[in-house]
Every structure is written in C-alpha cells, then in structure tokens.
C-alpha cells in the first residue's frame, strides 16, 4: 500500500510538473506567435503607408501639368492657341503652312540700236536681239546674248575668249570699262584674222581682215553679252555707235 501511495504521489507530481511545463511552453509559444504577428502587421502597415504616398505623388504630377497648361493658356492672347516651346516656329523662318515668296524675275535689258543698223529676227533662243551693220567693206553682224541670270561666265573669261577668236592680231587688243545706269560694262576691241567657228557667232572659214567688238554688261538679272564682228573697216567705223549704244543701256522690270 505504501508503495502504491508513493507511486501515486510520484505520478501526481510528475503530472502536475508536466502540466506546468506544457503550460509554460504553450505560453511561450503564444507570446512568440503574438510578437511575430505584431511585426508582420507593422511591416504591412509601413508598406501600405509608402504605397499611399507614392500614389499621392503620382496624382500630383498630372495636376501640376494641368495647372501649367492653364497658366500658359491664360497668358496667350485671346484667339491665339498657346504652342509648346518645342513646336514654336524658329525666328526668321516661314510660318508653318505659309508659302515662300517667289524669287524676283530677272530684269530685262533695254537698248536702242543705231538708226542705220538693220534689226533682224534672232536666229536662236539665246539671242535677245540681232542686227546687220551696213558698211562699204561689207555688212557686219551684231548680236546680244543672254543665258539667264548669272549665266554665261565672268567678264574676264569672255573677254579672253573673244581675244582668242582673232588670230594674228594687227595690234594689241583695246580694253575699256565704265558704269552706266547702274550697270557695269567691260568691252574689248581686237582686229586680225577671224578664226572659223562651228558654233555660235563666227565664220565657217578663217576670215583675214576682220574686227571684233565685244562687251559684257553686268547688273541685276545679268550678265548680257554684246558682240559685233565683220570686215575690219565696217566694224571700225561702227565703233563710236557701238560704244554709244552701250552707254545707253539700262534695265527695266520684266
């Protein structure tokens, strides 16, 4: 009996101790679980606050843009649409949709032929005018050429080319230049054997005893090229009238 009582006492003590231990373990686990849940709740709350702050910032951007657009529209004059700076036209450039101004038409050359010279229809589209110069040694020919504004080469290049068309010159070429009615005129005179030419103005075969008068007229819409060739005596006699015609040149609107 004593042995059984002792056993019951030991068992009861163990049961009580075990229950206490289990209670202590369960309590600790509950506390730990409660603390973990609290931490998770805190982290979730922080993330929620951060997300709400980001959304509030994003919502502020369109509002700021709308306010800026409203301010720009208010600053624009009535009836005018405010244009973002990136789309505004560059100063000095044509406005969008505007038609560029057409270039001015070249001026035409106005001249008066000497009374004794006989006007003829131009033999090509490059000739503005053409005439026969009468003379005892035989007629000479005058032509005024135009190749479009800026066309035909420089005055010096043409003067040298004309000099090169005369072989065995009887004397050094004569040159001159003057200004008249806003035009610059450069002229040359050379006598000798006219070389044959298959294009432009010139004989089909070499012509000894010839003379050439040529002039380059520079000005708005120019240049123009004036040339007379023929028998030496005829062209030499026509020289004063040729220079007088050059001094009377002027330009006019087309």
C-alpha positions as CSV (number, residue, x, y, z in Angstrom):
1,X,0.0,0.0,0.0
2,X,2.8,2.4,0.9
3,X,4.5,1.5,-2.4
4,X,1.3,2.3,-4.3
5,X,0.8,5.5,-2.5
6,X,4.3,6.5,-3.2
7,X,3.8,5.7,-6.9
8,X,0.6,7.7,-7.0
9,X,2.3,10.6,-5.4
10,X,5.2,10.4,-7.8
11,X,2.8,10.2,-10.7
12,X,0.7,13.1,-9.5
13,X,3.8,15.2,-9.0
14,X,5.0,14.3,-12.5
15,X,1.6,15.1,-13.9
16,X,1.5,18.4,-12.2
17,X,5.0,19.2,-13.3
18,X,4.3,18.0,-16.8
19,X,1.2,20.1,-17.0
20,X,3.1,23.2,-15.7
21,X,5.9,22.6,-18.2
22,X,3.4,22.2,-21.0
23,X,1.6,25.3,-19.9
24,X,4.9,27.2,-19.8
25,X,5.8,26.0,-23.3
26,X,2.4,26.8,-24.7
27,X,2.5,30.3,-23.1
28,X,5.9,31.0,-24.5
29,X,4.8,29.8,-28.0
30,X,1.7,32.0,-27.7
31,X,3.8,35.0,-26.8
32,X,6.2,34.4,-29.6
33,X,3.4,33.9,-32.1
34,X,1.8,37.1,-30.9
35,X,5.0,39.0,-31.3
36,X,5.6,37.7,-34.8
37,X,2.1,38.7,-35.9
38,X,2.7,42.1,-34.5
39,X,5.9,42.5,-36.5
40,X,4.1,41.4,-39.7
41,X,1.3,43.8,-39.0
42,X,3.8,46.6,-38.6
43,X,5.6,45.8,-41.8
44,X,2.3,45.6,-43.7
45,X,1.3,49.0,-42.3
46,X,4.6,50.6,-43.4
47,X,4.3,49.2,-46.9
48,X,0.7,50.5,-47.1
49,X,1.8,54.0,-46.0
50,X,4.6,54.0,-48.6
51,X,2.3,52.9,-51.4
52,X,-0.3,55.6,-50.4
53,X,2.5,58.2,-50.5
54,X,3.6,57.1,-54.0
55,X,0.0,57.2,-55.3
56,X,-0.4,60.7,-53.9
57,X,2.8,61.9,-55.6
58,X,1.7,60.4,-58.9
59,X,-1.6,62.0,-58.6
60,X,0.1,65.4,-58.1
61,X,2.0,65.3,-61.4
62,X,-1.0,65.5,-63.8
63,X,-2.4,68.2,-61.5
64,X,0.8,70.2,-61.8
65,X,0.9,69.7,-65.6
66,X,-2.7,70.8,-65.9
67,X,-2.0,73.9,-63.8
68,X,1.0,74.8,-66.0
69,X,-1.2,74.4,-69.2
70,X,-3.9,76.5,-67.7
71,X,-1.3,79.2,-66.9
72,X,0.1,79.2,-70.4
73,X,-3.4,79.3,-72.0
74,X,-4.2,82.3,-69.7
75,X,-1.0,84.1,-70.8
76,X,-1.8,83.7,-74.5
77,X,-3.7,86.5,-76.3
78,X,-7.4,85.9,-77.0
79,X,-8.0,83.9,-80.1
80,X,-4.4,82.5,-80.1
81,X,-3.6,79.0,-79.2
82,X,-0.7,78.6,-76.8
83,X,2.0,76.5,-78.5
84,X,4.6,74.4,-76.5
85,X,8.1,75.8,-76.9
86,X,9.3,72.7,-78.8
87,X,6.7,73.4,-81.6
88,X,7.1,77.2,-81.9
89,X,8.5,78.3,-85.3
90,X,12.1,79.4,-85.4
91,X,12.5,83.2,-85.7
92,X,13.3,84.2,-89.3
93,X,11.8,81.0,-90.8
94,X,8.4,80.9,-92.7
95,X,5.5,80.1,-90.5
96,X,4.1,76.6,-90.8
97,X,1.8,76.4,-93.8
98,X,3.0,79.7,-95.3
99,X,4.0,79.8,-99.0
100,X,7.6,81.0,-99.5
101,X,8.0,84.2,-101.5
102,X,8.7,83.5,-105.2
103,X,12.2,84.8,-106.4
104,X,12.0,88.0,-108.3
105,X,12.0,87.7,-112.1
106,X,15.2,88.9,-113.7
107,X,15.3,92.4,-115.2
108,X,15.2,92.9,-118.9
109,X,17.9,94.8,-120.8
110,X,16.7,98.0,-122.6
111,X,18.7,99.2,-125.5
112,X,18.4,101.3,-128.6
113,X,20.0,100.3,-131.9
114,X,21.7,103.0,-134.0
115,X,19.4,104.2,-136.7
116,X,21.4,102.9,-139.6
117,X,21.6,99.3,-138.2
118,X,19.0,96.9,-139.5
119,X,17.2,94.8,-136.9
120,X,16.7,91.1,-137.7
121,X,14.8,88.3,-136.0
122,X,17.1,86.5,-133.6
123,X,18.5,83.2,-135.1
124,X,18.4,81.4,-131.7
125,X,16.7,81.5,-128.4
126,X,20.0,82.7,-126.7
127,X,19.9,85.9,-128.7
128,X,17.9,88.8,-127.3
129,X,18.5,90.9,-130.4
130,X,20.3,90.7,-133.7
131,X,21.1,93.3,-136.4
132,X,23.1,93.9,-139.6
133,X,25.7,96.7,-139.5
134,X,26.0,98.2,-143.1
135,X,29.4,99.3,-144.4
136,X,31.4,99.9,-147.6
137,X,33.6,96.8,-146.9
138,X,30.5,94.6,-146.4
139,X,28.0,94.1,-143.6
140,X,28.9,93.2,-140.1
141,X,26.8,91.3,-137.6
142,X,25.6,92.4,-134.1
143,X,24.1,90.0,-131.5
144,X,23.1,90.5,-127.9
145,X,23.2,87.2,-125.9
146,X,21.5,86.2,-122.7
147,X,21.9,82.9,-120.9
148,X,19.8,83.6,-117.8
149,X,20.6,85.4,-114.6
150,X,24.2,84.6,-113.6
151,X,24.8,82.5,-116.7
152,X,27.5,82.8,-119.4
153,X,30.6,83.2,-117.3
154,X,32.6,86.1,-116.0
155,X,33.5,89.3,-117.9
156,X,37.2,88.4,-117.9
157,X,36.7,84.9,-119.1
158,X,34.5,86.1,-122.1
159,X,36.9,88.9,-122.9
160,X,39.8,86.5,-123.1
161,X,37.8,84.0,-125.2
162,X,36.9,86.7,-127.7
163,X,40.5,87.8,-128.0
164,X,41.4,84.2,-128.6
165,X,39.0,84.1,-131.6
166,X,41.2,86.5,-133.5
167,X,44.4,85.1,-135.0
168,X,47.5,87.2,-135.9
169,X,46.1,90.4,-134.4
170,X,47.1,93.6,-136.2
171,X,47.6,95.4,-132.9
172,X,47.2,94.6,-129.2
173,X,43.6,94.4,-128.0
174,X,41.9,97.6,-126.7
175,X,40.0,97.3,-123.4
176,X,37.8,99.6,-121.5
177,X,35.2,99.7,-118.7
178,X,32.6,102.1,-117.4
179,X,29.4,102.3,-115.4
180,X,26.0,103.4,-116.8
181,X,22.5,103.5,-115.3
182,X,23.5,101.0,-112.5
183,X,25.2,98.6,-114.9
184,X,28.9,97.7,-115.3
185,X,30.2,97.4,-118.8
186,X,33.5,95.9,-119.8
187,X,34.4,96.0,-123.5
188,X,37.2,94.9,-125.9
189,X,38.3,95.6,-129.5
190,X,40.6,93.4,-131.5
191,X,41.4,93.1,-135.2
192,X,43.1,90.3,-137.3
193,X,42.1,87.0,-138.8
194,X,38.8,85.7,-137.5
195,X,39.1,82.0,-136.7
196,X,36.5,79.6,-138.1
197,X,33.7,78.6,-135.7
198,X,31.2,75.8,-135.9
199,X,29.0,77.1,-133.1
200,X,27.8,80.5,-132.0
201,X,28.8,83.6,-133.9
202,X,31.6,83.4,-136.4
203,X,32.6,82.5,-140.0
204,X,32.7,78.9,-141.4
205,X,36.2,79.6,-142.6
206,X,39.1,81.8,-141.5
207,X,38.5,85.5,-142.4
208,X,41.5,87.7,-142.6
209,X,40.9,91.5,-142.2
210,X,38.2,91.1,-139.6
211,X,37.5,93.1,-136.4
212,X,35.6,92.2,-133.2
213,X,33.9,94.5,-130.7
214,X,32.6,92.8,-127.6
215,X,31.1,93.9,-124.3
216,X,29.9,92.2,-121.1
217,X,27.1,94.0,-119.3
218,X,26.7,93.2,-115.6
219,X,23.9,94.2,-113.3
220,X,20.6,93.0,-111.8
221,X,19.4,90.0,-113.8
222,X,22.5,89.9,-115.9
223,X,25.0,89.4,-117.3
224,X,24.3,90.2,-121.0
225,X,26.8,89.8,-123.9
226,X,27.0,92.2,-126.8
227,X,29.2,91.3,-129.8
228,X,29.8,92.7,-133.3
229,X,32.1,91.0,-135.9
230,X,32.7,91.6,-139.6
231,X,35.0,93.3,-142.0
232,X,37.7,95.4,-140.3
233,X,36.7,98.7,-142.0
234,X,32.9,98.2,-141.3
235,X,33.3,97.4,-137.6
236,X,36.0,100.1,-137.1
237,X,33.5,102.7,-138.5
238,X,30.8,101.4,-136.3
239,X,32.8,101.6,-133.1
240,X,31.5,105.1,-131.9
241,X,27.9,104.0,-132.4
242,X,28.6,100.7,-130.7
243,X,30.0,102.5,-127.6
244,X,27.2,105.0,-127.6
245,X,24.7,102.1,-127.6
246,X,26.5,100.6,-124.6
247,X,26.3,103.9,-122.7
248,X,22.5,104.0,-123.2
249,X,21.9,100.5,-121.8
250,X,19.6,100.2,-118.8
251,X,17.4,97.6,-117.1
252,X,13.6,97.6,-116.6
253,X,11.1,95.3,-114.9
254,X,10.2,92.2,-116.9
